[in-house]
Amino acid sequence: MPIIEVEHVTKEYRLGAMESLKSIVSRMVGRHLTDRSNFKALDDVSFSIEKGEVVGIIGHNGAGKSTLLKLLSRIVTPSTGRIVVNGKIAPLIEVGAGLVGDMTGRENIYLNASILGMRRIEIDKKVDEIIAFAELEQFIDTPIKKYSSGMQIRLGFAIATAAASEILIVDEVLAVGDLAFQQKCMARMEQIIAREGRTVLIVGHNLRQLQRICSRIILLDHGRVSFDGDPVQGCDLYFQQSDERIHDHLKSNAQQKKRIDKSGEIEVIGIELQDANGRQAHEFTMHSPLTVKVEFECLHAIEALELVVGFHTADMIYVASAGSGTLDTSINVSSGRHSFHCKVPDLFLYPGTYSVRLSFLDRFSRPMWYGEHLVTFSVSAGAISRGKMPTLGLVHLPLQWNFAGVSQTPR
């Protein structure tokens, strides 16, 4: 029998300002009708979780992740549908949730552990372990209203993971604190998973972390389950959906974001991106060829014209640029229409959404035409799992690895 069953669950919230008691009574008796819309944080969600599963719940901001965890923790109730939980839950959902500011850290341990179902004798046995894990020995008898948010999270995490519950629910707390404490959190989670066999539900945005510890991923999209299954496939789909949203947003706001400065000597007529077959494209695979084709018109002859092509991210981080000034020959153009092709034989950009920038300079490096956000395109990871790639950086280095004296096992 599943330890958690979610059957056609919908959670609605009413939008708009709070109503006075008078307006509520008037509306109920029909004298005053208020047109207020409802927002579905979750919409007909169904799934089941078996005992011992480690499930990551991912999705964009506002997808319904935290709402789902609050429903499972019985903090809120569903508007429609049914949730069955066959076990004791230890929720760790919000920073400082359940902690009383005027009470000391030690008093909060006893209070919250009791709420989670631990008996006094069990808390007595584990209190020193909880304090040590939270690294709060010096401050444990200080009221927690004087704690930093990080200290409160450490205490809450230590209490929740020490409780003898069948189900642990964690929301966005594995990336708090310094690197050493993050490692302790991960080690504790792996201990809970490998040795204790507890069922764990984790919400997070660190997809590499979730791929490592989860046996299953549930992807939420606008309150609905869009994927439920293999962690690698689920994380890759999340990245794909995120890139599509960024790409669509940039396309819909292309004119507002586009910036062009010109002296009037050169006019760019068209810019096109082409794939390996010379076809126009806006989607490319990492390390595939990409060609930028530009048609332009010169209003007078120009000697030693320099062309610069570059790429930048959606938030205007300049990734790379290259110019014709490094060629052994000068580019001399007459008045009239011209074109050039600039080929990147091995597209080095990490998966994501990028835009093209373009410059025309004269022989004295004076700008005659400059543009940003000219054409938007996306780069996918191809056969490489996006979740296994480093989280930092914009350029993928095609490295060759050689190890000596180490053992290697297939993933």
C-alpha positions as CSV (number, residue, x, y, z in Angstrom):
1,M,0.0,0.0,0.0
2,P,1.4,3.5,-0.9
3,I,2.5,5.6,2.0
4,I,1.1,8.7,0.3
5,E,-1.9,8.9,-2.1
6,V,-2.9,12.1,-3.8
7,E,-6.1,11.8,-5.8
8,H,-7.4,14.6,-8.1
9,V,-6.3,17.3,-5.6
10,T,-7.1,21.0,-6.5
11,K,-6.2,23.9,-4.2
12,E,-7.8,27.3,-5.0
13,Y,-7.1,30.7,-3.5
14,R,-9.3,33.7,-3.9
15,L,-7.5,36.7,-5.4
16,G,-8.0,40.3,-4.4
17,A,-8.0,42.3,-1.2
18,M,-9.4,41.0,2.0
19,E,-13.1,41.7,2.5
20,S,-14.6,43.3,5.6
21,L,-17.1,41.3,7.7
22,K,-19.9,43.6,6.4
23,S,-19.1,42.9,2.7
24,I,-18.9,39.2,3.3
25,V,-22.3,39.1,5.0
26,S,-23.8,41.3,2.2
27,R,-22.4,39.1,-0.5
28,M,-23.7,35.9,1.3
29,V,-27.2,37.3,1.5
30,G,-27.1,38.4,-2.1
31,R,-27.2,42.2,-1.6
32,H,-23.7,42.8,-2.8
33,L,-21.9,40.5,-5.3
34,T,-18.1,40.8,-5.5
35,D,-16.5,39.6,-8.8
36,R,-13.3,38.0,-7.6
37,S,-11.4,35.4,-9.4
38,N,-9.9,32.2,-8.0
39,F,-6.4,31.1,-8.6
40,K,-5.6,27.3,-8.8
41,A,-2.3,26.7,-7.1
42,L,-2.8,23.0,-7.8
43,D,-5.1,21.7,-10.5
44,D,-6.3,18.0,-10.5
45,V,-3.0,16.6,-9.2
46,S,-2.8,12.8,-8.7
47,F,0.2,10.5,-7.8
48,S,1.2,7.9,-5.2
49,I,4.4,7.4,-3.3
50,E,5.6,4.1,-2.0
51,K,7.4,3.6,1.3
52,G,11.1,4.3,1.1
53,E,10.9,6.4,-2.1
54,V,12.9,9.7,-2.3
55,V,11.0,12.1,-4.5
56,G,12.1,15.4,-5.7
57,I,9.5,18.0,-6.6
58,I,10.6,20.7,-9.0
59,G,9.1,23.4,-11.2
60,H,9.3,27.1,-11.9
61,N,8.4,29.7,-9.2
62,G,4.6,29.5,-8.6
63,A,4.3,26.0,-10.1
64,G,2.6,24.8,-6.8
65,K,5.5,23.0,-5.1
66,S,5.3,24.6,-1.7
67,T,1.5,24.4,-1.8
68,L,1.7,20.6,-2.4
69,L,4.0,20.1,0.6
70,K,1.7,22.2,2.8
71,L,-1.2,20.0,1.8
72,L,0.8,16.8,2.5
73,S,1.8,18.3,5.9
74,R,-1.8,19.1,6.7
75,I,-0.9,22.8,7.1
76,V,-3.7,23.6,4.6
77,T,-6.5,21.5,3.2
78,P,-7.4,20.8,-0.5
79,S,-10.3,22.6,-2.2
80,T,-11.2,19.3,-3.8
81,G,-9.7,15.9,-4.0
82,R,-8.3,13.5,-1.4
83,I,-4.9,13.0,0.3
84,V,-4.1,9.9,2.3
85,V,-0.9,9.7,4.3
86,N,-0.2,6.4,6.0
87,G,2.6,7.5,8.4
88,K,3.9,10.2,10.7
89,I,5.3,13.3,8.9
90,A,8.2,15.5,9.9
91,P,7.9,18.7,7.9
92,L,10.6,21.2,7.4
93,I,8.9,23.7,5.1
94,E,9.5,27.3,6.1
95,V,12.4,29.1,7.8
96,G,11.7,29.3,11.5
97,A,8.3,27.6,11.1
98,G,7.2,26.3,14.6
99,L,10.0,28.0,16.4
100,V,9.0,30.4,19.2
101,G,11.2,33.5,19.3
102,D,11.0,34.1,23.1
103,M,12.0,30.5,23.9
104,T,15.6,29.3,23.9
105,G,17.0,26.9,21.4
106,R,16.8,24.1,23.9
107,E,13.2,24.8,24.8
108,N,12.3,24.9,21.1
109,I,13.9,21.5,20.6
110,Y,11.6,20.0,23.3
111,L,8.6,21.8,22.0
112,N,9.0,21.0,18.3
113,A,10.2,17.5,18.9
114,S,7.0,16.9,21.0
115,I,4.9,18.3,18.2
116,L,6.6,15.8,15.8
117,G,5.5,13.0,18.1
118,M,8.7,12.3,20.1
119,R,8.3,11.4,23.8
120,R,10.3,13.2,26.5
121,I,12.6,10.3,27.1
122,E,13.4,10.1,23.4
123,I,14.1,13.9,23.2
124,D,16.4,13.5,26.3
125,K,18.4,10.9,24.4
126,K,18.8,13.0,21.3
127,V,19.0,16.6,22.5
128,D,22.8,16.7,22.6
129,E,23.0,15.2,19.1
130,I,20.5,17.8,17.8
131,I,22.5,20.7,19.4
132,A,25.8,19.3,18.0
133,F,24.4,18.9,14.5
134,A,23.0,22.4,14.5
135,E,26.4,23.7,15.8
136,L,24.6,25.8,18.4
137,E,26.3,24.6,21.6
138,Q,27.3,28.2,22.5
139,F,23.9,29.7,21.8
140,I,21.5,26.9,22.7
141,D,20.2,28.6,25.9
142,T,19.7,31.9,24.1
143,P,16.2,33.0,22.9
144,I,16.1,32.2,19.2
145,K,14.7,35.6,18.3
146,K,18.4,36.6,18.6
147,Y,19.4,33.8,16.1
148,S,20.2,34.5,12.5
149,S,17.9,32.9,9.9
150,G,20.7,30.4,9.1
151,M,21.0,29.4,12.8
152,Q,17.2,28.9,12.9
153,I,17.2,26.7,9.8
154,R,20.1,24.6,11.2
155,L,18.1,24.1,14.4
156,G,14.9,23.3,12.5
157,F,16.7,20.8,10.1
158,A,18.4,19.1,13.1
159,I,15.1,18.6,14.9
160,A,13.1,17.4,11.9
161,T,15.7,14.9,10.8
162,A,16.1,13.6,14.4
163,A,12.4,12.9,14.8
164,A,11.3,9.2,14.4
165,S,8.9,9.9,11.5
166,E,8.2,7.7,8.5
167,I,8.0,10.7,6.1
168,L,10.4,13.7,5.9
169,I,9.3,16.7,3.9
170,V,11.9,19.3,3.1
171,D,11.4,22.6,1.3
172,E,14.4,24.6,0.0
173,V,16.7,24.2,3.0
174,L,19.5,22.0,1.7
175,A,21.4,25.0,0.3
176,V,21.5,27.1,3.4
177,G,24.5,27.9,5.6
178,D,28.2,27.6,4.7
179,L,29.6,24.8,2.5
180,A,30.5,22.7,5.5
181,F,27.0,22.7,6.9
182,Q,25.5,22.0,3.4
183,Q,27.7,18.9,3.3
184,K,26.5,17.9,6.7
185,C,22.9,18.2,5.5
186,M,23.6,16.1,2.5
187,A,25.3,13.5,4.5
188,R,22.4,13.4,7.0
189,M,19.9,13.0,4.1
190,E,21.9,10.2,2.6
191,Q,22.0,8.5,6.0
192,I,18.2,8.8,6.3
193,I,17.7,7.4,2.8
194,A,20.3,4.6,2.8
195,R,20.1,3.4,6.4
196,E,16.8,4.4,7.8
197,G,14.6,3.8,4.7
198,R,12.4,6.7,5.4
199,T,10.2,8.3,2.7
200,V,11.6,11.7,1.7
201,L,10.0,14.5,-0.3
202,I,12.3,17.4,-1.3
203,V,11.6,20.6,-3.1
204,G,14.6,22.4,-4.5
205,H,16.2,24.2,-7.4
206,N,19.6,22.5,-7.2
207,L,18.9,19.9,-9.8
208,R,22.3,18.2,-9.6
209,Q,21.7,17.7,-5.9
210,L,18.2,16.2,-6.5
211,Q,19.5,13.9,-9.3
212,R,22.0,12.6,-6.9
213,I,19.7,11.6,-4.0
214,C,16.3,11.2,-5.6
215,S,14.9,8.0,-7.0
216,R,12.1,9.9,-8.8
217,I,11.2,13.4,-9.9
218,I,7.8,15.1,-10.1
219,L,7.7,18.2,-12.3
220,L,4.9,20.7,-11.7
221,D,3.9,23.2,-14.3
222,H,1.3,25.8,-13.5
223,G,-0.2,23.6,-10.8
224,R,-0.3,20.4,-12.9
225,V,2.0,17.3,-13.0
226,S,3.8,17.5,-16.3
227,F,6.3,14.7,-15.6
228,D,6.6,11.9,-13.1
229,G,9.5,9.5,-13.4
230,D,13.3,9.2,-13.9
231,P,15.3,12.0,-12.2
232,V,17.6,12.6,-15.2
233,Q,14.7,12.9,-17.7
234,G,12.7,15.1,-15.3
235,C,15.5,17.5,-14.7
236,D,16.3,17.8,-18.4
237,L,12.7,18.5,-19.1
238,Y,12.7,21.2,-16.5
239,F,15.7,22.9,-18.1
240,Q,14.1,22.6,-21.5
241,Q,10.9,24.3,-20.2
242,S,12.9,27.0,-18.5
243,D,14.9,27.7,-21.7
244,E,11.7,27.8,-23.7
245,R,10.1,30.4,-21.3
246,I,13.2,32.6,-21.5
247,H,13.3,32.3,-25.3
248,D,9.6,33.1,-25.7
249,H,9.9,36.0,-23.3
250,L,12.8,37.5,-25.3
251,K,11.0,37.0,-28.6
252,S,7.8,38.7,-27.3
253,N,9.9,41.6,-26.0
254,A,12.4,41.7,-28.9
255,Q,11.6,45.2,-30.0
256,Q,11.7,46.7,-26.5
257,K,15.0,45.0,-25.7
258,K,16.7,45.6,-29.0
259,R,19.3,48.4,-28.9
260,I,20.8,49.9,-32.0
261,D,23.2,52.8,-32.3
262,K,24.3,54.0,-35.7
263,S,26.1,56.9,-37.4
264,G,24.0,56.7,-40.6
265,E,26.9,55.4,-42.8
266,I,25.8,51.7,-42.6
267,E,22.4,50.1,-42.4
268,V,21.9,46.5,-41.5
269,I,19.1,45.0,-43.6
270,G,18.9,41.5,-42.2
271,I,20.5,39.0,-39.7
272,E,19.9,35.3,-40.0
273,L,21.3,32.3,-38.1
274,Q,21.9,29.1,-40.0
275,D,22.5,25.5,-39.0
276,A,25.0,23.0,-40.5
277,N,22.8,22.6,-43.6
278,G,22.6,26.3,-44.3
279,R,19.0,26.5,-43.1
280,Q,17.6,29.3,-41.0
281,A,17.4,28.1,-37.4
282,H,16.9,29.4,-33.8
283,E,17.7,26.2,-32.0
284,F,21.2,24.6,-31.9
285,T,22.9,21.7,-30.1
286,M,26.0,22.4,-28.1
287,H,29.2,21.9,-30.2
288,S,27.2,22.0,-33.5
289,P,28.1,24.6,-36.1
290,L,26.3,28.0,-36.2
291,T,26.6,30.6,-38.9
292,V,25.6,34.3,-38.6
293,K,24.6,35.7,-42.0
294,V,24.4,39.5,-42.2
295,E,23.2,41.7,-45.1
296,F,24.0,45.4,-44.9
297,E,24.2,48.5,-47.0
298,C,27.0,51.1,-47.1
299,L,26.1,54.6,-48.0
300,H,29.7,55.3,-49.1
301,A,32.9,53.4,-49.7
302,I,34.7,52.2,-46.6
303,E,38.3,51.0,-46.3
304,A,39.5,48.7,-43.7
305,L,36.1,47.9,-42.3
306,E,36.1,45.8,-39.2
307,L,33.2,43.5,-38.3
308,V,32.6,42.2,-34.7
309,V,30.2,39.4,-33.9
310,G,29.4,38.4,-30.3
311,F,26.9,36.6,-28.0
312,H,25.4,37.7,-24.8
313,T,22.9,36.1,-22.3
314,A,19.4,37.3,-21.7
315,D,20.5,39.4,-18.7
316,M,23.3,41.0,-20.8
317,I,26.3,39.1,-19.7
318,Y,28.8,39.3,-22.7
319,V,29.9,35.7,-23.3
320,A,32.3,36.1,-26.3
321,S,33.1,38.1,-29.4
322,A,35.4,37.9,-32.3
323,G,36.3,40.4,-35.1
324,S,37.6,40.5,-38.6
325,G,40.5,42.7,-37.3
326,T,42.5,39.5,-36.7
327,L,42.5,38.6,-40.4
328,D,45.6,39.1,-42.5
329,T,43.7,41.1,-45.1
330,S,41.7,44.3,-44.9
331,I,38.0,44.5,-45.8
332,N,37.2,47.3,-48.3
333,V,33.6,47.8,-49.4
334,S,32.0,50.1,-51.9
335,S,28.7,51.8,-51.5
336,G,25.7,49.6,-51.9
337,R,24.5,46.2,-50.6
338,H,26.9,43.5,-49.2
339,S,26.7,40.4,-47.0
340,F,29.0,38.3,-44.9
341,H,28.8,34.9,-43.3
342,C,30.6,34.3,-39.9
343,K,30.7,30.6,-39.0
344,V,31.3,29.2,-35.5
345,P,32.3,25.6,-36.4
346,D,32.0,24.3,-32.8
347,L,29.3,26.1,-30.7
348,F,30.9,26.3,-27.3
349,L,28.0,27.8,-25.4
350,Y,26.4,26.1,-22.4
351,P,22.7,25.2,-22.8
352,G,20.5,28.3,-22.5
353,T,19.2,31.2,-24.4
354,Y,21.5,33.8,-26.0
355,S,21.3,36.8,-28.3
356,V,23.6,38.1,-31.1
357,R,25.4,41.5,-30.9
358,L,27.1,43.1,-33.9
359,S,29.4,46.0,-34.6
360,F,30.8,47.7,-37.6
361,L,33.9,49.8,-37.0
362,D,36.0,52.0,-39.3
363,R,39.8,51.8,-39.6
364,F,40.2,54.0,-36.5
365,S,37.8,51.7,-34.4
366,R,35.1,54.3,-34.6
367,P,31.7,52.6,-34.2
368,M,29.5,53.1,-37.3
369,W,26.7,50.6,-36.3
370,Y,26.2,48.7,-33.1
371,G,23.3,46.4,-32.0
372,E,22.4,44.1,-29.1
373,H,19.5,41.6,-28.7
374,L,19.5,41.4,-32.5
375,V,18.6,37.7,-32.9
376,T,17.7,35.3,-30.1
377,F,18.6,31.6,-30.2
378,S,18.7,28.6,-27.8
379,V,21.4,26.0,-27.2
380,S,20.5,22.5,-26.0
381,A,22.8,19.9,-24.4
382,G,22.1,17.2,-26.9
383,A,23.0,13.7,-25.6
384,I,24.5,15.1,-22.4
385,S,22.3,15.3,-19.4
386,R,21.9,18.9,-18.4
387,G,21.7,18.1,-14.7
388,K,25.2,16.5,-14.8
389,M,26.8,19.6,-16.1
390,P,28.5,22.2,-13.9
391,T,26.2,24.9,-12.6
392,L,28.7,27.7,-13.1
393,G,30.0,29.0,-16.3
394,L,28.8,29.9,-19.8
395,V,31.3,28.1,-22.0
396,H,31.6,24.3,-22.3
397,L,35.1,23.1,-22.5
398,P,35.6,19.9,-24.5
399,L,38.2,18.5,-22.1
400,Q,40.0,15.1,-22.4
401,W,40.3,13.3,-19.1
402,N,43.1,10.9,-18.1
403,F,43.1,9.3,-14.7
404,A,45.9,7.3,-13.1
405,G,45.7,5.2,-9.9
406,V,41.9,5.7,-9.4
407,S,39.0,3.3,-9.9
408,Q,36.1,4.2,-12.2
409,T,32.6,2.6,-12.2
410,P,29.8,3.2,-14.7
411,R,27.1,5.7,-13.7
